[in-house]
Amino acid sequence: MALSADPKMRRWQIRVFSTVYVTYFSYYLCRYNMPVAKTTFTNAFQWSAEEFGAVFTALTLLYAVGQFVNGQLGDRFGARIVSSIGVLGSVLMNLCVFALVMTANPATADHRRILWLLIFFWGANGFFQSMGWSPMVRVMAHWFPVEGRGKVTGLVGTCYQLGAAAASLLAIFLTGFYVTKLSGDWRMVFLVPAVIFGAVGLFFFFSIRNDPADVGLPPVDPEGSPAGAGAPPAERGREERRTLAENLVATLRNPYLWVVAGAFFMLDVNRYGFVNWMPAFLDERAGAHASPLIAGLSKSMKICIHPLAGSVGALTAGWATDRFFGGRRAPVIAILLLFLGLFSFLFPLVDANNTPLVVLVVALVGFCTYGPHILMVGHAAQDFGKKAGASGAAGFIDCMGYIGASLAGWGAGRMIDAYDFERTFFAFGWAALLGAAFACVIWKAGPRMENAPDARTES
């Protein structure tokens, strides 16, 4: 990491990095439990893929709205307040789902009513989940300099790949081995993650600080802007106190952010296509195993290798942009999205019972997914949004991405019911290729472009 030579600053950088890492890692515990529980849910309440897909779409649509709103709020109020509220709300929504399924008897309950309540709670969960990443991007932009940002942001980006893997593993355990061998209840998949996440949220609130000024330290990086460290203090202060309206205008008039957001829209169609439907695809295609433990381990490897390989992709992508392209993100984004499309075409053609081959293909998909993912929602948001608007930029990009992700919920479920898994995964592959085409538009754009739109109002 790009740590300061000043001992106090260095200690705070390590503390902030660790706090952000652990907290956003834990955010996924209360989001990735639902896709794993999907098969058990649909078996219990006899819902179709299209019906349950609406649950996924509710989360992603409200996440998209929340990213746009909460990204701006993150720039105005900071991560300590906004992200802490997000933890509290997400915990409460998971507890509501837990209470719903504990009290609903599938044999006598109104299945339609249960589905609508589930859609409501999971949609609200998406809004609260959106309070996590964007404000934390702003925190990282304030605590770490632009030089070496590729490595630092790539490293912190592994938190959500590893968090996704850990969340999936926990959910697989609670809905599988815990039920079959320990006589447990699968509905604990909503209670246990909520308890863990709540404890982490308390740690976050008491540990994080929004920027160095909160602890009496100077800014870490002027970013080459007239409103940076070399500018008069009054001008720097005005930038950090931009109104919500000023910040929103600065975000929406930046053409680089629109191009990145378009590419991210396409990437999240693919990403959430795999997140939402890969477990169901493997459940349908994989044959029965003699041992529930072996079956659980096989499923875990196939699902969790997607984000685990993605963590390697995030580190590699950030390093590659600094090492080979002078900090330019678009070339690496375009190349990885091209390969993501090709590997997505290959995935549904692989024998689901061939664990080593499935793991290899899913690993390649994950590597090519999360590399460009962190470059767009992390690096590019900081590069083009600058410190004063990093949260709003990340929120705008993520908002567009989750609008795309919503197509991978209800829309993909309807496509699976009408056609099959193969053609649905092919559609995810084409989305990745279109994202690569978007990235090529800003091939030469870099993090220190002084002629960027509204550069005079960005710090």
N, C-alpha and C positions, 0 to 999 in steps of 0.2 A: 504494500500500500504506500501511497504518497504521504508519508507522515512528516510532520513538522519537526524541525530541530529543537524547537522550544519544548522543554519537558512538560509544562502544563498543557500546552496545546496538544502535544502528542498523547498524553493521558486521556484528554477529552475526546480526541479523534477515535482512539481505541474504544472508549466507552460508548460513544455514539454509534460507531459502526456495529459493535456487538449488540447493542440494544435494538437497533433497526433490524439486524439480521435475525435475532431470535424472535422478535415480535412478528415480522412479516412471514417468517417461517411458520409461525403458529396460526396466522390467519387462515391458512389452507386447511387446517384441521376441521374448521366449521364450514368448508365449502366443498371439498372433494369427498366428503362422506356420502353425499347424495348419489353420485353416479354409481358407486359401489353397491349402495342399498337398492338401486333401481330394480334389479331382477327380483329380489325378495318382495319389494313393494308391489310390483305388477302382478306377481303370482298371488299375493294375498288379496288384492282388490280387483284383479282381472281388468287392468287398464291396458290399452293398446300402446304401441310405441309412440303414436301421434299424440295420444292423451298425456302420457307421461313426459313427452317432449316439451309440452307447455310448461312444465315445472322448470325445466332447464332454461327455457326461453324467458320465463319470469325473472329468474336470477340475472341473466345476462342483460336483459333490457333495462332493468332497474339499476344494475351495475353501470351500464352505459350512461344513464341519466345522472346517477350519483357521481361518476367520474367527472363529468362536465361541471356539475355544481360544486362538488367537494374539492376538486382541483383548485378552483378559484378561492374557496374558503381556506384551503391549506396555505395559499400565498398570503391571505389576509390574517389568519389567526394562528397558523403554525401547526405542526404535527402533534405537539403534545396534547392539545385540546381535541382537534379533529379526529386523529387516529384513536385516541382513547375512547371517544364516543362510539367510534366504529366497532371497537372490541366489545363494548357493553351491549350495543344493539345486536350484533351478530350472535353473541352468547344467548341473549334473550330469545331471539328467533329460533335458534336450535332447540332451546328448552321448550318453546311453544310447539315445535314439530314433535318433540319427544312426548309431550303431554297429549298431543292429538292422537298419535299412534298407540299410546298406552291405553287410552280410553275408548278407542274405536274398535268395535268387534267386526271383523270382515264379514262374518256370517249375517249380521243384522244391520250394520251401519248403512247409511245412504252413501254409496260410493261416489256419487257425483258431488255431494256436499263435501266429502272428505278431500276430494281432488281440488276443489276450489279453495278450501282452506289451506291446503298444502301449497298451492300456487301463490296465495297471498303471503304466507309466512316466508316462503323461499324467495319470493320477489323482494320483500322487505329485507331479507338477509343479504341479497345482492346489493341493495342500496347502502347498508351499513358496511359491507365488505369493501365497497368502493372508497371508503375513508382511509384505507391503509396505504396504498402504494404512492399515490401522487404527493401527499404531504411529505412522505419519507424521501422521495426524490429531491424535494426542496431542501430537506435537512442535509442530505449528502452534498448537494451543490454548495451549501454554505460552509460545510466543515472540511471539504476536500478541494484542492486546486484543480484547475482545468488540465494542467499538465499531468499525464498519467491517469486521466479520468477513465480511459478505456479499461485499464486493469482494475481500478477500484470499483467502478460500477459493474463490471463483469463479475467481480468477486462477490459483491453484495447481491447481484442478480441470482447467484446460485441458491440463495435462501428460498426462493419460491419454487425452484425445481426440487430441491431436497425436501422442502415442506410439502409439496404435492406428493412426493414419493412416500414420505412418512405418513401423511394423511390417508393415502390409499392403503398402505400396509396396515395401519390401525383399523381402518374400516373393513378390510378383508378379514382381519383377525376377529373382529367383533361380530361380523355377519357369517363367518365360516367356522373356524376351529373352535372358537369360544362357544358357539351354539352346539356343534356336533359332539365335541369331546368334553366340554366343561359344563354342559347343561345351562348355558347362559341364554340371554334374551337378545335377539338381533337389534332390538330397538335401542339398546345402549349405544348404538353407533351415533346417536344424536346427543346423548347425555355426557359420555366420557370426554369427547372433544371439547364440549362447552365448558366443562370444569377446568380442563387444562388451559384452554384459551383465556378464561377469566383470570386465572392466576398470573399468566404471562402479561395480561393487560395491566394489572397492578404494578408489576415490575417496570413496564414501559413508562407509565405515568410518572413514577418517582425517579426514573433514571435518565430520561431523555431531556435535552435542551435544544431549542429550535435553531440557535446560531451562536457563534462565539461571543457576540455582544452580551448574551444572557449571563455569561460568567466572567465578563470583563476582559475578553480577549479581542484582538484586532481581527479584521477580515482576513481570510486565508488567501484570497486571489482577486486581483482587480479585473480579470478577464478582458483586459485591453479596452475597456469601455470608458468613455468620458465620465460615466457615473460610478467608476470603480474607486479603488483605494486612492488614486491620485487626484480624484475630484474633490472639490470643497465638501466638508462634512455636511453642510446643509443640503447639497445636491444628492449626496448618497442617502441621507435620511429621507428625502422626498421619494426616492426610488423605492425604498423599503416600505413606504407608507402609501403606495399606489392604491387608489380606491378599487373596489371590485369592478366598477364599470371601466376604469382605465385599464385594468389588467385584462378584462375580457376583450376589449377592443384590440389591445396589443397582441393577444393570442389569435384572434380571428383574422387579423389583417396580415398575418405572417404566412406567405405562400409555402415556405418550406414545411411548416407544420401540417398544412393541408395534404401535401404529397406524402409525407410520412404516415399521416393518418389513413390515407387511402390504401397504402401498402399494408398497414396494420389491420385494417378492416379485413383484407383478404387473408392475412396470416391467421387471424382469430377464427375465421370460418374453418380453416384446416385444424387449428389447435384444439378448439372445442369440439370439432367433429370426432377427433380421437379421444379426448377426455370423456365426452358424454357417451359415446357409442362403442368404443373398443371393448369395455368390459362385457357389454351385452353381446357383441359379435363373438367374443371368445367363449362366452357361456353357451351360445347357440351352436358353434362349430366344433368346440372341443369335445372329445369323447369322454366317457366316464372313466375314472381311475379307481383302483381297488381301495386306496387309502385316501381319506379326506385330507390328511396332512400333506401328502404328495400333491394332491389336486390344488390345495391352497397355495403351496409353494410355487407350483408351476404358474398359476394364475398371477401370483404376486410378481414373479419375475417378468412376465409378459407385460403387465400393466406398469409396474414401477420403473422399468428400464427406460420408459419414455421420458419422464422428468430427470432421472438419474443421468442418462446420457446427455440430456439437455443442459445439465450443470456444466459438463465438460464443454459443450457447445458455447455456452455463455462466456466462459473463461477464454476459450480459444478465439471467439469472435472479437471480444474487446481487445485482446492482445494483438490480433491481426490488424485491426484498424489503426492502432498506434504504430505497429512495427512496419507495415507495408504501405499504408495509405495516408500517412501523416495526420491521422485522426479523422479521416473521412469515413463515414459509416456506410454510405450507400453501396459501394462496390461489394463489400462483404455481405450486406443484406441481400443484394440481388443474386449473388452466386449461391448463397445458402438456400434461398427460396426456390431457385431453379431446381436444385437437387431435392428439396422437400417435395416438390410436385412429382418428380420422377419416383421417389421412394413411396409416396402415397399411392401411386398407381400400382405399385408392386405389392403393397401390403395385403389387400384382400385376395390376392392370387396364391398366397402362401398357405400351406397346410397348417391349420390352427393347432393340430396335435404335434407338430414338429417344433417342440419348444426351443431348441437352439436356433433354428432358422427364424422363428417368430421374434425371438429376443434380438437377433441381429438386425432384422429389418426395422423393428420398433425403435431400437437404439439409434439407427441412422435417421429415422424420422424425428426422434426427440432431439438429436444433435442439431439437425437443420431447422428445428422449430424454435428452440429457446436461444440459439445464437442471435438470429435477427430480432427475436422478441425483445431481448434486453437492450439491443442496440437502438431499437426504435423508442421503446417506452422509458428507457433509462438514459442512455447516452444522448440520443437526438433531442430528447425533451430538454436536457440541460444545455446542449449546444445551441439550440435555436430559441429556447425560451429564456436563457440566461438565468442568473440567480434570482432576480426579482420575479420572474414568471415561470420558474421551472415546474412548480406544482400545477399551475394552470395548463402549461403545455403538456405535461404528462397526463393530466386529466382529460384534455381534449383528445389526445392520441388514443388513450385507453377507451374513451367514450366511443369513438368510431370503431375501435376494435371489437367492443362488446356488442355493438349493433350487428356487426358481422357474426359474432358468436351466437347471437340470438337465432340466426338462420340455421345454426347447427343444433338447435333444440327442436322446436316444434316442426320446422321445415324439414330437417333431416329425418325426424321420426315419420313424418308423412311420406317422405320419399322411400324410406325403408319399407313401410307398409304397402306402398303402391308398386314398388319395383323390387329392389333387393339391396343387400349391403354392398355388393361389388360396385354397382353404379353410384351409390352414395359416396363411397370412398374415392371413386374416380372424380366426382364433383369437388371433393375436398382438394384433390391434387390440382385441378384446374384453377382453383382459387389461389393456391400458392404460386402458380406460374403467372397469374395476373398481378399478384403482389410484386413479383420480381420485375415486371415491366414498369410498375409505378416507381420502384426504387431507382431504376435507370435514369429517370427524369432529373434526379438531383445527384447524379454520379460525382460531380466535382465539388459539391457543397461541403464545407468544413466547419469546425467549431469556432473558428476565430474570424468569421466573415464580418468585417466591419461595415460592409454595405448591406447587411441584412435589414429587412424591413423594421422600421422604428428603432434602429440601433441607438438613437440618442435617448431613448426611454428605457433601455434595458441595461441592467448592471451585470 
